[in-house]
Amino acid sequence: MAAVPQRHEGGPSIWQKSTMGALMGGGVGLTIGFIFGSYSIIRGGAGPRGAMATLSQYMLSSAATFSFFLSIGSVIRTDSLVAPHLQAAQLQLLAPAMNMRSKAEGFQLMRARWEAEQRR
């Protein structure tokens, strides 16, 4: 009988998250650079270096910027062990329960504060 390989269900590593963010940022940056570079060339002319060099400069600088920020953002955003929507639900459900007191505890606390105020 052959051994069944164990599958790791953990999720992507930090390096994989960073790479994925950088690739997504690169794609977005190239697209935005193409749009704004084309608009700039149409509006103001290509400049002394030509249309392709100007357009590629827009695209590469935009892609590098978006890649950098999206890679960092994807690592920061997915750093927790619990999904963000589950964290929000957990905080929403647990917050009232932490601050609840019985009527007797509230009465004792109110009486203790009133007595301390009377002693002043």
C-alpha positions, 0 to 999 in steps of 0.5 A, a space after each residue: 500500500 502506497 503512503 498518501 502524501 500529507 497535504 499542508 492546509 496552512 495557506 500561503 507563506 509571507 513570501 508567496 503573499 508578497 510575490 502575489 501582491 507584487 504581481 497584482 501591483 505590477 499588472 495594475 501599474 502597467 495598466 495605469 501607466 499605459 493609460 496616463 502615459 498615452 494621455 500624456 503623449 497625446 496631450 503634450 507630445 512624445 518629447 525628445 526621446 520618442 513615444 515608445 520610450 516615454 510610454 515605457 517610462 510611464 508604465 515601468 515607474 507606475 508598475 514599480 510603485 504599485 508593485 512595492 505598495 501592493 506587496 507590502 499591503 498584501 502581507 500586512 492585510 493577511 498577517 492575522 491567523 483569523 480572517 478579518 470578517 471573523 475578527 469583526 464578528 468576534 469583537 462585535 459578539 464578545 464586547 457586550 458580554 465583557 461589560 455586562 454585570 448583574 443587577 446585584 453587582 451594579 447595585 453594589 458598585 453604585 452603593 460603594 461609589 455613593 458611600 465613598 462620595 458621602 465620606 468626602 
